[in-house]
Amino acid sequence: RKTSYITFDKGGEWKRITPPKKTSKGDEIACHVNEGCSLHLHGRTSSGRVPFYSSESSAGIIIASGNVGDELEMRDDEVNTYFSRDAGL
């Protein structure tokens, strides 16, 4: 079981990634971190998946592939692309 976490203080504290509230079509996403559901992102170790992208010159902008749920999914029909303008806050 693989689960994604994020840190904003160089590894001092790690938290599950808060999922988006709505889909790109405006439908609500019923997923809450306090219920064990979060956003999971594919990294460089995920076989066949594109890793997440960010740049120091574009502070806060992140583009990544992954899924919302209780663990990281590998099935194509479960993977989506996510975009953040606030570094995942």
HTML snippet that shows the backbone in 3Dmol.js (N, CA, C, O; Angstrom):
<script src="https://3Dmol.org/build/3Dmol-min.js"></script>
<div id="view" style="width:600px;height:400px;position:relative"></div>
<script>
const pdb = `
ATOM      1  N   ARG A   1       0.847  -1.177   0.000  1.00  0.00           N
ATOM      2  CA  ARG A   1       0.000   0.000   0.000  1.00  0.00           C
ATOM      3  C   ARG A   1       0.889   1.235   0.000  1.00  0.00           C
ATOM      4  O   ARG A   1       1.725   1.397   0.889  1.00  0.00           O
ATOM      5  N   LYS A   2       0.717   2.109  -0.989  1.00  0.00           N
ATOM      6  CA  LYS A   2       1.517   3.322  -1.106  1.00  0.00           C
ATOM      7  C   LYS A   2       0.640   4.538  -0.842  1.00  0.00           C
ATOM      8  O   LYS A   2      -0.463   4.651  -1.376  1.00  0.00           O
ATOM      9  N   THR A   3       1.140   5.440  -0.014  1.00  0.00           N
ATOM     10  CA  THR A   3       0.422   6.643   0.356  1.00  0.00           C
ATOM     11  C   THR A   3       1.345   7.843   0.196  1.00  0.00           C
ATOM     12  O   THR A   3       2.522   7.772   0.552  1.00  0.00           O
ATOM     13  N   SER A   4       0.821   8.951  -0.339  1.00  0.00           N
ATOM     14  CA  SER A   4       1.632  10.162  -0.540  1.00  0.00           C
ATOM     15  C   SER A   4       1.525  11.108   0.645  1.00  0.00           C
ATOM     16  O   SER A   4       0.458  11.283   1.233  1.00  0.00           O
ATOM     17  N   TYR A   5       2.656  11.713   0.981  1.00  0.00           N
ATOM     18  CA  TYR A   5       2.723  12.715   2.044  1.00  0.00           C
ATOM     19  C   TYR A   5       3.458  13.939   1.515  1.00  0.00           C
ATOM     20  O   TYR A   5       4.180  13.856   0.522  1.00  0.00           O
ATOM     21  N   ILE A   6       3.272  15.083   2.188  1.00  0.00           N
ATOM     22  CA  ILE A   6       3.936  16.322   1.786  1.00  0.00           C
ATOM     23  C   ILE A   6       4.513  17.005   3.027  1.00  0.00           C
ATOM     24  O   ILE A   6       3.961  16.901   4.123  1.00  0.00           O
ATOM     25  N   THR A   7       5.623  17.697   2.835  1.00  0.00           N
ATOM     26  CA  THR A   7       6.231  18.469   3.920  1.00  0.00           C
ATOM     27  C   THR A   7       6.514  19.878   3.416  1.00  0.00           C
ATOM     28  O   THR A   7       6.843  20.071   2.246  1.00  0.00           O
ATOM     29  N   PHE A   8       6.386  20.851   4.295  1.00  0.00           N
ATOM     30  CA  PHE A   8       6.676  22.236   3.949  1.00  0.00           C
ATOM     31  C   PHE A   8       7.821  22.787   4.796  1.00  0.00           C
ATOM     32  O   PHE A   8       8.149  23.971   4.708  1.00  0.00           O
ATOM     33  N   ASP A   9       8.436  21.918   5.626  1.00  0.00           N
ATOM     34  CA  ASP A   9       9.516  22.371   6.503  1.00  0.00           C
ATOM     35  C   ASP A   9      10.733  21.450   6.434  1.00  0.00           C
ATOM     36  O   ASP A   9      11.345  21.134   7.454  1.00  0.00           O
ATOM     37  N   LYS A  10      11.073  21.026   5.221  1.00  0.00           N
ATOM     38  CA  LYS A  10      12.255  20.193   4.955  1.00  0.00           C
ATOM     39  C   LYS A  10      12.238  18.869   5.712  1.00  0.00           C
ATOM     40  O   LYS A  10      13.284  18.383   6.143  1.00  0.00           O
ATOM     41  N   GLY A  11      11.059  18.292   5.872  1.00  0.00           N
ATOM     42  CA  GLY A  11      10.940  16.979   6.485  1.00  0.00           C
ATOM     43  C   GLY A  11      10.661  16.959   7.966  1.00  0.00           C
ATOM     44  O   GLY A  11      10.624  15.886   8.567  1.00  0.00           O
ATOM     45  N   GLY A  12      10.464  18.109   8.574  1.00  0.00           N
ATOM     46  CA  GLY A  12      10.177  18.151  10.007  1.00  0.00           C
ATOM     47  C   GLY A  12       8.824  17.547  10.335  1.00  0.00           C
ATOM     48  O   GLY A  12       8.682  16.832  11.326  1.00  0.00           O
ATOM     49  N   GLU A  13       7.826  17.835   9.500  1.00  0.00           N
ATOM     50  CA  GLU A  13       6.474  17.305   9.702  1.00  0.00           C
ATOM     51  C   GLU A  13       5.916  16.902   8.348  1.00  0.00           C
ATOM     52  O   GLU A  13       5.993  17.662   7.382  1.00  0.00           O
ATOM     53  N   TRP A  14       5.359  15.711   8.285  1.00  0.00           N
ATOM     54  CA  TRP A  14       4.787  15.182   7.059  1.00  0.00           C
ATOM     55  C   TRP A  14       3.286  15.020   7.234  1.00  0.00           C
ATOM     56  O   TRP A  14       2.825  14.569   8.282  1.00  0.00           O
ATOM     57  N   LYS A  15       2.508  15.393   6.192  1.00  0.00           N
ATOM     58  CA  LYS A  15       1.053  15.279   6.243  1.00  0.00           C
ATOM     59  C   LYS A  15       0.554  14.671   4.942  1.00  0.00           C
ATOM     60  O   LYS A  15       1.193  14.784   3.896  1.00  0.00           O
ATOM     61  N   ARG A  16      -0.614  14.016   5.030  1.00  0.00           N
ATOM     62  CA  ARG A  16      -1.275  13.560   3.812  1.00  0.00           C
ATOM     63  C   ARG A  16      -1.656  14.788   2.982  1.00  0.00           C
ATOM     64  O   ARG A  16      -1.858  15.871   3.530  1.00  0.00           O
ATOM     65  N   ILE A  17      -1.752  14.619   1.677  1.00  0.00           N
ATOM     66  CA  ILE A  17      -2.056  15.737   0.791  1.00  0.00           C
ATOM     67  C   ILE A  17      -3.569  15.923   0.707  1.00  0.00           C
ATOM     68  O   ILE A  17      -4.302  14.989   0.384  1.00  0.00           O
ATOM     69  N   THR A  18      -4.023  17.129   0.999  1.00  0.00           N
ATOM     70  CA  THR A  18      -5.449  17.446   0.948  1.00  0.00           C
ATOM     71  C   THR A  18      -5.952  17.306  -0.489  1.00  0.00           C
ATOM     72  O   THR A  18      -5.372  17.891  -1.404  1.00  0.00           O
ATOM     73  N   PRO A  19      -7.011  16.548  -0.694  1.00  0.00           N
ATOM     74  CA  PRO A  19      -7.533  16.368  -2.051  1.00  0.00           C
ATOM     75  C   PRO A  19      -8.292  17.605  -2.525  1.00  0.00           C
ATOM     76  O   PRO A  19      -8.710  18.427  -1.709  1.00  0.00           O
ATOM     77  N   PRO A  20      -8.471  17.739  -3.835  1.00  0.00           N
ATOM     78  CA  PRO A  20      -9.284  18.843  -4.332  1.00  0.00           C
ATOM     79  C   PRO A  20     -10.732  18.650  -3.891  1.00  0.00           C
ATOM     80  O   PRO A  20     -11.157  17.526  -3.624  1.00  0.00           O
ATOM     81  N   LYS A  21     -11.484  19.735  -3.816  1.00  0.00           N
ATOM     82  CA  LYS A  21     -12.884  19.665  -3.397  1.00  0.00           C
ATOM     83  C   LYS A  21     -13.807  19.277  -4.545  1.00  0.00           C
ATOM     84  O   LYS A  21     -14.869  18.691  -4.335  1.00  0.00           O
ATOM     85  N   LYS A  22     -13.376  19.622  -5.791  1.00  0.00           N
ATOM     86  CA  LYS A  22     -14.217  19.351  -6.956  1.00  0.00           C
ATOM     87  C   LYS A  22     -13.392  18.814  -8.109  1.00  0.00           C
ATOM     88  O   LYS A  22     -12.182  19.030  -8.178  1.00  0.00           O
ATOM     89  N   THR A  23     -14.057  18.113  -9.010  1.00  0.00           N
ATOM     90  CA  THR A  23     -13.407  17.626 -10.228  1.00  0.00           C
ATOM     91  C   THR A  23     -13.286  18.779 -11.220  1.00  0.00           C
ATOM     92  O   THR A  23     -13.802  19.870 -10.978  1.00  0.00           O
ATOM     93  N   SER A  24     -12.609  18.537 -12.325  1.00  0.00           N
ATOM     94  CA  SER A  24     -12.476  19.560 -13.359  1.00  0.00           C
ATOM     95  C   SER A  24     -13.830  19.902 -13.982  1.00  0.00           C
ATOM     96  O   SER A  24     -13.975  20.939 -14.628  1.00  0.00           O
ATOM     97  N   LYS A  25     -14.815  19.032 -13.787  1.00  0.00           N
ATOM     98  CA  LYS A  25     -16.169  19.271 -14.309  1.00  0.00           C
ATOM     99  C   LYS A  25     -17.079  19.926 -13.274  1.00  0.00           C
ATOM    100  O   LYS A  25     -18.249  20.190 -13.550  1.00  0.00           O
ATOM    101  N   GLY A  26     -16.541  20.188 -12.077  1.00  0.00           N
ATOM    102  CA  GLY A  26     -17.319  20.856 -11.040  1.00  0.00           C
ATOM    103  C   GLY A  26     -18.059  19.931 -10.093  1.00  0.00           C
ATOM    104  O   GLY A  26     -18.769  20.399  -9.204  1.00  0.00           O
ATOM    105  N   ASP A  27     -17.904  18.619 -10.270  1.00  0.00           N
ATOM    106  CA  ASP A  27     -18.559  17.665  -9.374  1.00  0.00           C
ATOM    107  C   ASP A  27     -17.785  17.578  -8.055  1.00  0.00           C
ATOM    108  O   ASP A  27     -16.555  17.605  -8.046  1.00  0.00           O
ATOM    109  N   GLU A  28     -18.522  17.474  -6.943  1.00  0.00           N
ATOM    110  CA  GLU A  28     -17.867  17.364  -5.638  1.00  0.00           C
ATOM    111  C   GLU A  28     -17.130  16.042  -5.499  1.00  0.00           C
ATOM    112  O   GLU A  28     -17.573  15.011  -6.005  1.00  0.00           O
ATOM    113  N   ILE A  29     -15.985  16.087  -4.798  1.00  0.00           N
ATOM    114  CA  ILE A  29     -15.204  14.888  -4.497  1.00  0.00           C
ATOM    115  C   ILE A  29     -15.398  14.583  -3.018  1.00  0.00           C
ATOM    116  O   ILE A  29     -15.027  15.382  -2.158  1.00  0.00           O
ATOM    117  N   ALA A  30     -15.975  13.433  -2.729  1.00  0.00           N
ATOM    118  CA  ALA A  30     -16.223  13.033  -1.336  1.00  0.00           C
ATOM    119  C   ALA A  30     -14.982  12.335  -0.791  1.00  0.00           C
ATOM    120  O   ALA A  30     -14.913  11.107  -0.754  1.00  0.00           O
ATOM    121  N   CYS A  31     -14.010  13.127  -0.371  1.00  0.00           N
ATOM    122  CA  CYS A  31     -12.744  12.593   0.135  1.00  0.00           C
ATOM    123  C   CYS A  31     -12.205  13.555   1.185  1.00  0.00           C
ATOM    124  O   CYS A  31     -12.012  14.739   0.908  1.00  0.00           O
ATOM    125  N   HIS A  32     -11.963  13.046   2.391  1.00  0.00           N
ATOM    126  CA  HIS A  32     -11.506  13.887   3.486  1.00  0.00           C
ATOM    127  C   HIS A  32     -10.328  13.226   4.199  1.00  0.00           C
ATOM    128  O   HIS A  32     -10.391  12.047   4.548  1.00  0.00           O
ATOM    129  N   VAL A  33      -9.260  13.983   4.413  1.00  0.00           N
ATOM    130  CA  VAL A  33      -8.042  13.449   5.037  1.00  0.00           C
ATOM    131  C   VAL A  33      -8.342  12.819   6.385  1.00  0.00           C
ATOM    132  O   VAL A  33      -7.790  11.767   6.709  1.00  0.00           O
ATOM    133  N   ASN A  34      -9.209  13.443   7.179  1.00  0.00           N
ATOM    134  CA  ASN A  34      -9.512  12.903   8.512  1.00  0.00           C
ATOM    135  C   ASN A  34     -10.279  11.578   8.457  1.00  0.00           C
ATOM    136  O   ASN A  34     -10.484  10.934   9.487  1.00  0.00           O
ATOM    137  N   GLU A  35     -10.702  11.171   7.250  1.00  0.00           N
ATOM    138  CA  GLU A  35     -11.381   9.883   7.060  1.00  0.00           C
ATOM    139  C   GLU A  35     -10.488   8.883   6.319  1.00  0.00           C
ATOM    140  O   GLU A  35     -10.961   7.836   5.877  1.00  0.00           O
ATOM    141  N   GLY A  36      -9.185   9.210   6.181  1.00  0.00           N
ATOM    142  CA  GLY A  36      -8.237   8.306   5.544  1.00  0.00           C
ATOM    143  C   GLY A  36      -8.145   8.435   4.038  1.00  0.00           C
ATOM    144  O   GLY A  36      -7.491   7.618   3.390  1.00  0.00           O
ATOM    145  N   CYS A  37      -8.782   9.438   3.470  1.00  0.00           N
ATOM    146  CA  CYS A  37      -8.775   9.657   2.033  1.00  0.00           C
ATOM    147  C   CYS A  37      -7.937  10.899   1.725  1.00  0.00           C
ATOM    148  O   CYS A  37      -8.064  11.911   2.414  1.00  0.00           O
ATOM    149  N   SER A  38      -7.084  10.835   0.704  1.00  0.00           N
ATOM    150  CA  SER A  38      -6.242  11.979   0.360  1.00  0.00           C
ATOM    151  C   SER A  38      -5.815  11.913  -1.098  1.00  0.00           C
ATOM    152  O   SER A  38      -6.184  10.988  -1.822  1.00  0.00           O
ATOM    153  N   LEU A  39      -5.039  12.894  -1.521  1.00  0.00           N
ATOM    154  CA  LEU A  39      -4.496  12.929  -2.877  1.00  0.00           C
ATOM    155  C   LEU A  39      -3.162  12.198  -2.878  1.00  0.00           C
ATOM    156  O   LEU A  39      -2.325  12.419  -2.003  1.00  0.00           O
ATOM    157  N   HIS A  40      -2.966  11.327  -3.862  1.00  0.00           N
ATOM    158  CA  HIS A  40      -1.722  10.558  -4.000  1.00  0.00           C
ATOM    159  C   HIS A  40      -1.105  10.879  -5.352  1.00  0.00           C
ATOM    160  O   HIS A  40      -1.796  10.882  -6.370  1.00  0.00           O
ATOM    161  N   LEU A  41       0.191  11.147  -5.361  1.00  0.00           N
ATOM    162  CA  LEU A  41       0.870  11.560  -6.585  1.00  0.00           C
ATOM    163  C   LEU A  41       1.918  10.541  -7.003  1.00  0.00           C
ATOM    164  O   LEU A  41       2.614   9.963  -6.168  1.00  0.00           O
ATOM    165  N   HIS A  42       2.019  10.331  -8.307  1.00  0.00           N
ATOM    166  CA  HIS A  42       3.046   9.449  -8.856  1.00  0.00           C
ATOM    167  C   HIS A  42       4.362  10.209  -8.920  1.00  0.00           C
ATOM    168  O   HIS A  42       4.409  11.342  -9.401  1.00  0.00           O
ATOM    169  N   GLY A  43       5.422   9.589  -8.438  1.00  0.00           N
ATOM    170  CA  GLY A  43       6.755  10.189  -8.483  1.00  0.00           C
ATOM    171  C   GLY A  43       7.640   9.465  -9.471  1.00  0.00           C
ATOM    172  O   GLY A  43       7.159   8.670 -10.278  1.00  0.00           O
ATOM    173  N   ARG A  44       8.909   9.729  -9.413  1.00  0.00           N
ATOM    174  CA  ARG A  44       9.859   9.123 -10.351  1.00  0.00           C
ATOM    175  C   ARG A  44       9.946   7.607 -10.208  1.00  0.00           C
ATOM    176  O   ARG A  44      10.367   6.932 -11.147  1.00  0.00           O
ATOM    177  N   THR A  45       9.563   7.062  -9.073  1.00  0.00           N
ATOM    178  CA  THR A  45       9.650   5.619  -8.877  1.00  0.00           C
ATOM    179  C   THR A  45       8.409   4.877  -9.368  1.00  0.00           C
ATOM    180  O   THR A  45       8.416   3.647  -9.425  1.00  0.00           O
ATOM    181  N   SER A  46       7.352   5.595  -9.722  1.00  0.00           N
ATOM    182  CA  SER A  46       6.144   4.952 -10.233  1.00  0.00           C
ATOM    183  C   SER A  46       6.377   4.537 -11.681  1.00  0.00           C
ATOM    184  O   SER A  46       6.591   5.382 -12.550  1.00  0.00           O
ATOM    185  N   SER A  47       6.333   3.255 -11.932  1.00  0.00           N
ATOM    186  CA  SER A  47       6.647   2.768 -13.279  1.00  0.00           C
ATOM    187  C   SER A  47       5.622   3.227 -14.301  1.00  0.00           C
ATOM    188  O   SER A  47       4.414   3.111 -14.094  1.00  0.00           O
ATOM    189  N   GLY A  48       6.126   3.747 -15.400  1.00  0.00           N
ATOM    190  CA  GLY A  48       5.271   4.143 -16.501  1.00  0.00           C
ATOM    191  C   GLY A  48       4.484   5.421 -16.293  1.00  0.00           C
ATOM    192  O   GLY A  48       3.641   5.752 -17.126  1.00  0.00           O
ATOM    193  N   ARG A  49       4.720   6.139 -15.232  1.00  0.00           N
ATOM    194  CA  ARG A  49       3.970   7.365 -14.941  1.00  0.00           C
ATOM    195  C   ARG A  49       4.880   8.578 -15.036  1.00  0.00           C
ATOM    196  O   ARG A  49       6.087   8.492 -14.805  1.00  0.00           O
ATOM    197  N   VAL A  50       4.280   9.701 -15.378  1.00  0.00           N
ATOM    198  CA  VAL A  50       5.024  10.960 -15.436  1.00  0.00           C
ATOM    199  C   VAL A  50       5.130  11.508 -14.019  1.00  0.00           C
ATOM    200  O   VAL A  50       4.129  11.541 -13.305  1.00  0.00           O
ATOM    201  N   PRO A  51       6.327  11.943 -13.589  1.00  0.00           N
ATOM    202  CA  PRO A  51       6.473  12.486 -12.232  1.00  0.00           C
ATOM    203  C   PRO A  51       5.835  13.869 -12.119  1.00  0.00           C
ATOM    204  O   PRO A  51       5.395  14.442 -13.115  1.00  0.00           O
ATOM    205  N   PHE A  52       5.791  14.391 -10.917  1.00  0.00           N
ATOM    206  CA  PHE A  52       5.246  15.735 -10.729  1.00  0.00           C
ATOM    207  C   PHE A  52       6.280  16.774 -11.130  1.00  0.00           C
ATOM    208  O   PHE A  52       7.484  16.525 -11.067  1.00  0.00           O
ATOM    209  N   TYR A  53       5.803  17.931 -11.538  1.00  0.00           N
ATOM    210  CA  TYR A  53       6.679  19.006 -11.997  1.00  0.00           C
ATOM    211  C   TYR A  53       6.437  20.269 -11.203  1.00  0.00           C
ATOM    212  O   TYR A  53       5.305  20.588 -10.839  1.00  0.00           O
ATOM    213  N   SER A  54       7.517  20.983 -10.939  1.00  0.00           N
ATOM    214  CA  SER A  54       7.475  22.271 -10.270  1.00  0.00           C
ATOM    215  C   SER A  54       8.770  22.990 -10.637  1.00  0.00           C
ATOM    216  O   SER A  54       9.707  22.366 -11.135  1.00  0.00           O
ATOM    217  N   SER A  55       8.826  24.291 -10.395  1.00  0.00           N
ATOM    218  CA  SER A  55      10.017  25.059 -10.729  1.00  0.00           C
ATOM    219  C   SER A  55      10.221  26.177  -9.712  1.00  0.00           C
ATOM    220  O   SER A  55       9.257  26.799  -9.265  1.00  0.00           O
ATOM    221  N   GLU A  56      11.467  26.427  -9.353  1.00  0.00           N
ATOM    222  CA  GLU A  56      11.754  27.503  -8.403  1.00  0.00           C
ATOM    223  C   GLU A  56      11.283  28.853  -8.938  1.00  0.00           C
ATOM    224  O   GLU A  56      10.892  29.721  -8.158  1.00  0.00           O
ATOM    225  N   SER A  57      11.314  29.042 -10.259  1.00  0.00           N
ATOM    226  CA  SER A  57      10.904  30.325 -10.835  1.00  0.00           C
ATOM    227  C   SER A  57       9.380  30.470 -10.886  1.00  0.00           C
ATOM    228  O   SER A  57       8.874  31.556 -11.166  1.00  0.00           O
ATOM    229  N   SER A  58       8.658  29.403 -10.621  1.00  0.00           N
ATOM    230  CA  SER A  58       7.189  29.435 -10.583  1.00  0.00           C
ATOM    231  C   SER A  58       6.719  28.964  -9.219  1.00  0.00           C
ATOM    232  O   SER A  58       6.092  27.911  -9.097  1.00  0.00           O
ATOM    233  N   ALA A  59       7.017  29.728  -8.220  1.00  0.00           N
ATOM    234  CA  ALA A  59       6.729  29.342  -6.833  1.00  0.00           C
ATOM    235  C   ALA A  59       5.263  28.969  -6.640  1.00  0.00           C
ATOM    236  O   ALA A  59       4.360  29.727  -6.994  1.00  0.00           O
ATOM    237  N   GLY A  60       5.050  27.799  -6.077  1.00  0.00           N
ATOM    238  CA  GLY A  60       3.711  27.345  -5.750  1.00  0.00           C
ATOM    239  C   GLY A  60       3.011  26.554  -6.833  1.00  0.00           C
ATOM    240  O   GLY A  60       2.000  25.913  -6.550  1.00  0.00           O
ATOM    241  N   ILE A  61       3.501  26.571  -8.057  1.00  0.00           N
ATOM    242  CA  ILE A  61       2.831  25.855  -9.143  1.00  0.00           C
ATOM    243  C   ILE A  61       3.377  24.428  -9.243  1.00  0.00           C
ATOM    244  O   ILE A  61       4.584  24.200  -9.325  1.00  0.00           O
ATOM    245  N   ILE A  62       2.437  23.481  -9.234  1.00  0.00           N
ATOM    246  CA  ILE A  62       2.781  22.062  -9.320  1.00  0.00           C
ATOM    247  C   ILE A  62       1.812  21.397 -10.290  1.00  0.00           C
ATOM    248  O   ILE A  62       0.610  21.663 -10.254  1.00  0.00           O
ATOM    249  N   ILE A  63       2.332  20.536 -11.152  1.00  0.00           N
ATOM    250  CA  ILE A  63       1.511  19.706 -12.037  1.00  0.00           C
ATOM    251  C   ILE A  63       1.925  18.259 -11.774  1.00  0.00           C
ATOM    252  O   ILE A  63       3.113  17.937 -11.784  1.00  0.00           O
ATOM    253  N   ALA A  64       0.944  17.393 -11.539  1.00  0.00           N
ATOM    254  CA  ALA A  64       1.273  16.005 -11.199  1.00  0.00           C
ATOM    255  C   ALA A  64       0.159  15.060 -11.637  1.00  0.00           C
ATOM    256  O   ALA A  64      -0.984  15.473 -11.836  1.00  0.00           O
ATOM    257  N   SER A  65       0.510  13.797 -11.781  1.00  0.00           N
ATOM    258  CA  SER A  65      -0.505  12.780 -12.046  1.00  0.00           C
ATOM    259  C   SER A  65      -0.683  11.954 -10.776  1.00  0.00           C
ATOM    260  O   SER A  65       0.266  11.749 -10.018  1.00  0.00           O
ATOM    261  N   GLY A  66      -1.890  11.491 -10.557  1.00  0.00           N
ATOM    262  CA  GLY A  66      -2.171  10.711  -9.357  1.00  0.00           C
ATOM    263  C   GLY A  66      -3.643  10.402  -9.239  1.00  0.00           C
ATOM    264  O   GLY A  66      -4.362  10.355 -10.237  1.00  0.00           O
ATOM    265  N   ASN A  67      -4.091  10.192  -8.011  1.00  0.00           N
ATOM    266  CA  ASN A  67      -5.493   9.859  -7.765  1.00  0.00           C
ATOM    267  C   ASN A  67      -5.908  10.266  -6.362  1.00  0.00           C
ATOM    268  O   ASN A  67      -5.077  10.525  -5.491  1.00  0.00           O
ATOM    269  N   VAL A  68      -7.205  10.313  -6.175  1.00  0.00           N
ATOM    270  CA  VAL A  68      -7.796  10.582  -4.870  1.00  0.00           C
ATOM    271  C   VAL A  68      -8.309   9.257  -4.329  1.00  0.00           C
ATOM    272  O   VAL A  68      -8.959   8.503  -5.054  1.00  0.00           O
ATOM    273  N   GLY A  69      -8.023   8.963  -3.059  1.00  0.00           N
ATOM    274  CA  GLY A  69      -8.476   7.719  -2.450  1.00  0.00           C
ATOM    275  C   GLY A  69      -7.683   7.401  -1.204  1.00  0.00           C
ATOM    276  O   GLY A  69      -7.075   8.289  -0.606  1.00  0.00           O
ATOM    277  N   ASP A  70      -7.683   6.124  -0.804  1.00  0.00           N
ATOM    278  CA  ASP A  70      -6.955   5.743   0.410  1.00  0.00           C
ATOM    279  C   ASP A  70      -5.541   5.260   0.125  1.00  0.00           C
ATOM    280  O   ASP A  70      -4.756   5.068   1.053  1.00  0.00           O
ATOM    281  N   GLU A  71      -5.197   5.057  -1.186  1.00  0.00           N
ATOM    282  CA  GLU A  71      -3.837   4.674  -1.550  1.00  0.00           C
ATOM    283  C   GLU A  71      -3.566   5.019  -3.013  1.00  0.00           C
ATOM    284  O   GLU A  71      -4.491   5.308  -3.772  1.00  0.00           O
ATOM    285  N   LEU A  72      -2.311   4.988  -3.396  1.00  0.00           N
ATOM    286  CA  LEU A  72      -1.891   5.280  -4.765  1.00  0.00           C
ATOM    287  C   LEU A  72      -2.357   4.167  -5.694  1.00  0.00           C
ATOM    288  O   LEU A  72      -2.100   2.989  -5.442  1.00  0.00           O
ATOM    289  N   GLU A  73      -3.041   4.543  -6.767  1.00  0.00           N
ATOM    290  CA  GLU A  73      -3.546   3.577  -7.747  1.00  0.00           C
ATOM    291  C   GLU A  73      -2.659   3.564  -8.981  1.00  0.00           C
ATOM    292  O   GLU A  73      -2.071   4.586  -9.337  1.00  0.00           O
ATOM    293  N   MET A  74      -2.561   2.420  -9.629  1.00  0.00           N
ATOM    294  CA  MET A  74      -1.767   2.286 -10.851  1.00  0.00           C
ATOM    295  C   MET A  74      -2.646   2.095 -12.086  1.00  0.00           C
ATOM    296  O   MET A  74      -2.154   2.188 -13.210  1.00  0.00           O
ATOM    297  N   ARG A  75      -3.921   1.832 -11.896  1.00  0.00           N
ATOM    298  CA  ARG A  75      -4.826   1.606 -13.027  1.00  0.00           C
ATOM    299  C   ARG A  75      -5.051   2.904 -13.794  1.00  0.00           C
ATOM    300  O   ARG A  75      -5.291   3.950 -13.191  1.00  0.00           O
ATOM    301  N   ASP A  76      -4.974   2.841 -15.107  1.00  0.00           N
ATOM    302  CA  ASP A  76      -5.130   4.029 -15.947  1.00  0.00           C
ATOM    303  C   ASP A  76      -6.454   4.755 -15.711  1.00  0.00           C
ATOM    304  O   ASP A  76      -6.497   5.984 -15.757  1.00  0.00           O
ATOM    305  N   ASP A  77      -7.524   4.019 -15.462  1.00  0.00           N
ATOM    306  CA  ASP A  77      -8.825   4.657 -15.273  1.00  0.00           C
ATOM    307  C   ASP A  77      -8.971   5.339 -13.914  1.00  0.00           C
ATOM    308  O   ASP A  77      -9.987   5.983 -13.654  1.00  0.00           O
ATOM    309  N   GLU A  78      -7.972   5.205 -13.049  1.00  0.00           N
ATOM    310  CA  GLU A  78      -7.991   5.851 -11.734  1.00  0.00           C
ATOM    311  C   GLU A  78      -7.047   7.056 -11.659  1.00  0.00           C
ATOM    312  O   GLU A  78      -7.108   7.827 -10.701  1.00  0.00           O
ATOM    313  N   VAL A  79      -6.177   7.223 -12.657  1.00  0.00           N
ATOM    314  CA  VAL A  79      -5.148   8.271 -12.625  1.00  0.00           C
ATOM    315  C   VAL A  79      -5.628   9.520 -13.373  1.00  0.00           C
ATOM    316  O   VAL A  79      -6.172   9.430 -14.474  1.00  0.00           O
ATOM    317  N   ASN A  80      -5.415  10.678 -12.758  1.00  0.00           N
ATOM    318  CA  ASN A  80      -5.777  11.969 -13.337  1.00  0.00           C
ATOM    319  C   ASN A  80      -4.589  12.920 -13.245  1.00  0.00           C
ATOM    320  O   ASN A  80      -3.581  12.604 -12.614  1.00  0.00           O
ATOM    321  N   THR A  81      -4.711  14.079 -13.872  1.00  0.00           N
ATOM    322  CA  THR A  81      -3.698  15.126 -13.775  1.00  0.00           C
ATOM    323  C   THR A  81      -4.214  16.198 -12.824  1.00  0.00           C
ATOM    324  O   THR A  81      -5.374  16.605 -12.898  1.00  0.00           O
ATOM    325  N   TYR A  82      -3.332  16.652 -11.922  1.00  0.00           N
ATOM    326  CA  TYR A  82      -3.696  17.662 -10.922  1.00  0.00           C
ATOM    327  C   TYR A  82      -2.783  18.873 -11.059  1.00  0.00           C
ATOM    328  O   TYR A  82      -1.606  18.747 -11.397  1.00  0.00           O
ATOM    329  N   PHE A  83      -3.343  20.044 -10.793  1.00  0.00           N
ATOM    330  CA  PHE A  83      -2.631  21.315 -10.907  1.00  0.00           C
ATOM    331  C   PHE A  83      -2.868  22.105  -9.624  1.00  0.00           C
ATOM    332  O   PHE A  83      -4.002  22.207  -9.156  1.00  0.00           O
ATOM    333  N   SER A  84      -1.805  22.661  -9.059  1.00  0.00           N
ATOM    334  CA  SER A  84      -1.924  23.496  -7.856  1.00  0.00           C
ATOM    335  C   SER A  84      -1.224  24.824  -8.079  1.00  0.00           C
ATOM    336  O   SER A  84      -0.124  24.881  -8.630  1.00  0.00           O
ATOM    337  N   ARG A  85      -1.875  25.883  -7.644  1.00  0.00           N
ATOM    338  CA  ARG A  85      -1.268  27.221  -7.699  1.00  0.00           C
ATOM    339  C   ARG A  85      -0.737  27.653  -6.349  1.00  0.00           C
ATOM    340  O   ARG A  85      -0.122  28.713  -6.230  1.00  0.00           O
ATOM    341  N   ASP A  86      -0.974  26.823  -5.310  1.00  0.00           N
ATOM    342  CA  ASP A  86      -0.564  27.204  -3.949  1.00  0.00           C
ATOM    343  C   ASP A  86       0.348  26.160  -3.301  1.00  0.00           C
ATOM    344  O   ASP A  86       0.370  26.027  -2.078  1.00  0.00           O
ATOM    345  N   ALA A  87       1.093  25.427  -4.114  1.00  0.00           N
ATOM    346  CA  ALA A  87       2.054  24.411  -3.642  1.00  0.00           C
ATOM    347  C   ALA A  87       1.390  23.287  -2.856  1.00  0.00           C
ATOM    348  O   ALA A  87       2.047  22.629  -2.049  1.00  0.00           O
ATOM    349  N   GLY A  88       0.127  23.063  -3.072  1.00  0.00           N
ATOM    350  CA  GLY A  88      -0.565  21.974  -2.401  1.00  0.00           C
ATOM    351  C   GLY A  88      -1.118  22.326  -1.031  1.00  0.00           C
ATOM    352  O   GLY A  88      -1.523  21.431  -0.289  1.00  0.00           O
ATOM    353  N   LEU A  89      -1.147  23.588  -0.678  1.00  0.00           N
ATOM    354  CA  LEU A  89      -1.722  23.982   0.598  1.00  0.00           C
ATOM    355  C   LEU A  89      -3.202  23.751   0.527  1.00  0.00           C
ATOM    356  O   LEU A  89      -3.915  24.012   1.496  1.00  0.00           O
TER     357      LEU A  89
END
`;
const viewer = $3Dmol.createViewer("view");
viewer.addModel(pdb, "pdb");
viewer.setStyle({}, {cartoon: {color: "spectrum"}});
viewer.zoomTo();
viewer.render();
</script>
